[in-house]
Amino acid sequence: MEDVPAVTEAKPHTPGTLGVSERLREFVAEAPYERASILEAVRALAESVEPGARVADVGAGDAPYRELFAHTDYVTFDWEHSVHEGGRNADVQARAESIPVEDGSFDAVVLTQVLEHISDPSAALSEAFRVLAPGGRICVTVPLVWELHETPHDYWRYTPYSLSALLGRAGFESIDVQARNDCFTTLAQLMRNVASAMGSAPDGLDGERERVAGMLWAMSRDFAGLSKLDVNHIFPLGYSASATRPAPPGEP
């Protein structure tokens, strides 16, 4: 049985958007308990890369985190069938499994909420490894719990162990996986999701649906306030991971 890198516990989830633009703040506010944790992971990578570094945002969509990389040479990649207008106008039109750049072209790769939409995530991570320069870093976020979305291209949900194993098989080292939030903010976000996901119908029940949606939103705030009670962090919305492409033997 292969070794799987240890999973570190996440810090208590504290949604915050200090120091970002109003545009990014509004984006996070649309799904606060989900997107604040993704923002935290991406910002950690952005703060670690040097000015002028080349950064590939693969499956970038509308590139909501672009501003975090203003000090870098930031390039977006997405395929022509993206559900996001920004994705269909990415700097480079390409699938994550086949990126048309030379080996070692980038110092960092960002893959946020992309791997669940790729039928062969191993191929995508191997390609990310290829385009990274030795010593380059990748930031990945994935869901564990979320409703169907961007169908029919919604293939996977991830445990920390599957994500670690996929990164390791692609060749990455120094793999660190963290739960992105606690179980109470998971419940809070899912309540908000259900308020929209239940839909509407000409059955005379839409008034009841609206009442229940309001109730779920109110309850979500109460549940989110219990976040400090979660000790184990084994029921998050998803995980973030950072990893490094190692230098070849004999190189520093």
C-alpha positions as CSV (number, residue, x, y, z in Angstrom):
1,M,0.0,0.0,0.0
2,E,1.5,3.3,-1.0
3,D,2.2,6.0,1.5
4,V,-0.2,9.0,1.5
5,P,0.9,12.3,2.9
6,A,-0.6,13.3,6.2
7,V,-3.5,15.6,6.3
8,T,-3.2,18.7,8.5
9,E,-6.1,20.1,10.4
10,A,-7.5,23.4,9.2
11,K,-7.7,26.4,11.3
12,P,-11.2,27.5,12.4
13,H,-13.0,28.9,9.4
14,T,-13.2,32.7,9.6
15,P,-14.7,34.2,6.4
16,G,-12.9,37.4,5.6
17,T,-12.2,39.5,2.5
18,L,-10.0,42.2,4.0
19,G,-7.8,44.0,1.4
20,V,-9.6,42.8,-1.7
21,S,-11.6,44.7,-4.3
22,E,-15.4,45.2,-4.1
23,R,-15.7,42.9,-7.1
24,L,-14.0,40.0,-5.4
25,R,-15.8,40.7,-2.1
26,E,-19.1,40.4,-3.9
27,F,-18.0,37.2,-5.6
28,V,-17.1,35.6,-2.3
29,A,-20.4,36.9,-0.7
30,E,-22.4,34.9,-3.2
31,A,-21.3,31.7,-1.4
32,P,-19.4,32.9,1.6
33,Y,-18.6,29.8,3.5
34,E,-17.3,28.1,0.3
35,R,-15.5,30.9,-1.4
36,A,-13.8,32.6,1.5
37,S,-11.9,29.3,2.1
38,I,-10.9,29.2,-1.5
39,L,-9.8,32.8,-1.4
40,E,-7.6,32.0,1.6
41,A,-5.9,29.2,-0.2
42,V,-5.3,31.1,-3.4
43,R,-4.1,34.2,-1.5
44,A,-1.5,32.1,0.3
45,L,-0.1,31.0,-3.0
46,A,-0.2,34.5,-4.5
47,E,1.7,35.9,-1.5
48,S,4.4,33.2,-1.9
49,V,5.3,33.9,-5.5
50,E,7.9,36.5,-6.5
51,P,7.1,39.6,-8.5
52,G,7.2,38.7,-12.2
53,A,6.7,35.0,-11.7
54,R,4.7,33.3,-14.4
55,V,1.3,31.9,-13.0
56,A,-1.1,29.7,-14.9
57,D,-4.7,29.7,-13.8
58,V,-6.1,26.5,-15.3
59,G,-9.8,26.3,-15.7
60,A,-9.9,30.0,-14.7
61,G,-13.5,30.7,-15.7
62,D,-14.1,34.4,-15.0
63,A,-10.7,34.6,-13.2
64,P,-12.2,36.0,-9.9
65,Y,-8.8,35.8,-8.1
66,R,-6.8,37.6,-10.9
67,E,-6.2,40.7,-8.7
68,L,-4.2,38.6,-6.2
69,F,-1.6,38.0,-8.9
70,A,-1.2,41.6,-10.1
71,H,2.5,41.4,-9.3
72,T,3.0,38.4,-11.6
73,D,2.7,37.4,-15.3
74,Y,-0.7,35.8,-14.9
75,V,-2.2,33.7,-17.7
76,T,-5.7,32.2,-17.8
77,F,-6.5,28.9,-19.5
78,D,-10.0,27.4,-20.1
79,W,-11.7,25.4,-22.8
80,E,-14.0,26.7,-25.4
81,H,-17.1,25.1,-23.8
82,S,-16.7,26.8,-20.4
83,V,-20.0,27.8,-18.8
84,H,-18.3,31.1,-17.9
85,E,-18.0,33.9,-20.4
86,G,-14.5,34.7,-19.1
87,G,-13.5,31.1,-19.6
88,R,-14.5,31.3,-23.2
89,N,-12.3,34.3,-23.6
90,A,-9.3,33.0,-21.6
91,D,-5.8,34.0,-22.6
92,V,-5.3,30.5,-23.9
93,Q,-8.1,28.2,-25.0
94,A,-7.1,24.7,-23.9
95,R,-8.3,21.7,-21.9
96,A,-6.5,21.1,-18.6
97,E,-5.3,17.7,-19.9
98,S,-3.5,19.3,-22.9
99,I,-2.0,22.7,-22.3
100,P,-0.1,24.1,-25.3
101,V,3.0,25.4,-23.7
102,E,6.5,24.2,-23.3
103,D,7.7,22.1,-20.3
104,G,8.5,24.2,-17.2
105,S,6.9,27.4,-18.5
106,F,5.3,28.4,-15.2
107,D,6.4,29.1,-11.6
108,A,2.9,28.4,-10.2
109,V,-0.3,26.7,-11.2
110,V,-3.8,27.4,-9.8
111,L,-6.6,24.8,-10.1
112,T,-9.6,26.0,-8.1
113,Q,-12.8,23.9,-8.2
114,V,-11.7,22.4,-11.6
115,L,-10.8,18.7,-11.0
116,E,-14.4,17.6,-10.3
117,H,-15.2,18.7,-13.9
118,I,-12.4,16.7,-15.6
119,S,-13.1,13.0,-16.4
120,D,-9.4,12.2,-16.1
121,P,-8.0,14.3,-13.2
122,S,-4.8,12.3,-13.3
123,A,-4.1,13.6,-16.8
124,A,-4.8,17.2,-15.7
125,L,-2.4,17.0,-12.7
126,S,0.3,15.4,-14.8
127,E,0.0,18.2,-17.3
128,A,0.2,20.8,-14.5
129,F,3.3,19.0,-13.3
130,R,4.8,19.2,-16.8
131,V,4.2,22.9,-17.3
132,L,5.6,23.8,-13.9
133,A,9.3,24.7,-13.6
134,P,11.3,22.6,-11.0
135,G,10.5,24.1,-7.6
136,G,7.2,25.5,-8.9
137,R,4.1,25.2,-6.7
138,I,0.5,24.2,-7.4
139,C,-2.6,25.3,-5.5
140,V,-5.6,23.0,-5.8
141,T,-9.1,23.2,-4.3
142,V,-11.7,20.5,-4.7
143,P,-15.2,19.8,-3.3
144,L,-16.2,17.0,-0.9
145,V,-19.8,18.1,-0.5
146,W,-21.7,20.1,-3.2
147,E,-24.7,19.7,-5.4
148,L,-24.5,18.8,-9.1
149,H,-23.3,21.7,-11.1
150,E,-22.0,22.4,-14.6
151,T,-23.6,19.2,-15.8
152,P,-23.0,16.9,-17.5
153,H,-19.3,17.7,-16.8
154,D,-19.5,17.0,-13.1
155,Y,-17.6,13.8,-12.4
156,W,-15.9,13.6,-8.9
157,R,-15.9,14.5,-5.3
158,Y,-12.7,14.2,-3.3
159,T,-11.4,13.0,0.1
160,P,-8.1,14.3,1.3
161,Y,-6.6,10.9,0.7
162,S,-7.6,10.7,-3.0
163,L,-6.4,14.2,-3.6
164,S,-3.0,13.4,-1.9
165,A,-2.7,10.2,-3.9
166,L,-3.4,11.9,-7.2
167,L,-0.9,14.6,-6.6
168,G,1.7,12.1,-5.5
169,R,1.2,9.9,-8.6
170,A,1.6,13.0,-10.8
171,G,5.1,13.5,-9.3
172,F,4.4,16.3,-6.8
173,E,6.2,16.4,-3.4
174,S,5.7,18.4,-0.2
175,I,2.0,17.8,-0.5
176,D,-0.1,19.5,2.2
177,V,-3.9,19.0,2.2
178,Q,-6.2,20.9,4.5
179,A,-9.9,20.9,5.2
180,R,-11.2,24.2,4.0
181,N,-13.8,24.7,6.7
182,D,-15.6,23.2,9.7
183,C,-18.7,21.0,9.8
184,F,-21.0,23.9,10.9
185,T,-20.1,26.2,8.1
186,T,-20.6,23.2,5.8
187,L,-24.2,23.0,7.1
188,A,-24.6,26.7,6.8
189,Q,-23.5,26.8,3.1
190,L,-25.6,23.8,2.2
191,M,-28.6,25.4,3.7
192,R,-28.1,28.4,1.5
193,N,-27.5,26.1,-1.5
194,V,-30.7,24.1,-0.8
195,A,-32.7,27.4,-0.8
196,S,-31.8,27.7,-4.5
197,A,-31.4,24.1,-5.5
198,M,-35.0,23.0,-4.7
199,G,-36.2,25.1,-7.7
200,S,-39.7,26.1,-8.5
201,A,-42.7,24.5,-10.1
202,P,-46.3,25.4,-11.1
203,D,-47.7,23.3,-8.3
204,G,-48.9,26.0,-6.0
205,L,-46.0,25.4,-3.5
206,D,-43.7,28.2,-4.5
207,G,-44.9,30.3,-1.7
208,E,-44.0,27.6,0.8
209,R,-40.6,27.2,-1.0
210,E,-39.9,30.9,-0.5
211,R,-40.8,30.6,3.2
212,V,-38.5,27.6,3.7
213,A,-35.7,29.4,1.8
214,G,-35.9,32.3,4.1
215,M,-35.9,30.0,7.1
216,L,-32.8,28.2,5.8
217,W,-30.9,31.4,5.3
218,A,-31.7,32.5,8.8
219,M,-30.7,29.2,10.2
220,S,-27.4,29.2,8.2
221,R,-26.2,32.3,10.2
222,D,-26.8,30.5,13.5
223,F,-25.0,27.3,12.4
224,A,-22.0,29.3,11.1
225,G,-21.7,30.8,14.5
226,L,-20.9,27.4,16.0
227,S,-17.8,26.9,13.9
228,K,-15.4,27.0,16.9
229,L,-17.0,23.8,18.3
230,D,-15.8,21.6,15.5
231,V,-12.6,19.8,16.6
232,N,-12.1,17.1,13.9
233,H,-12.8,18.9,10.6
234,I,-13.9,15.7,8.9
235,F,-17.0,17.1,7.2
236,P,-15.8,20.2,5.2
237,L,-17.2,21.4,2.0
238,G,-13.9,20.5,0.4
239,Y,-10.1,20.6,0.6
240,S,-7.2,22.7,-0.5
241,A,-3.8,21.4,-1.3
242,S,-0.4,22.8,-2.1
243,A,2.5,20.8,-3.6
244,T,5.8,21.3,-5.3
245,R,7.4,20.0,-8.4
246,P,10.8,18.7,-7.2
247,A,14.0,19.6,-8.8
248,P,15.8,16.9,-10.8
249,P,18.4,14.8,-9.0
250,G,21.6,16.8,-8.6
251,E,20.0,20.2,-8.9
252,P,19.3,22.5,-5.9
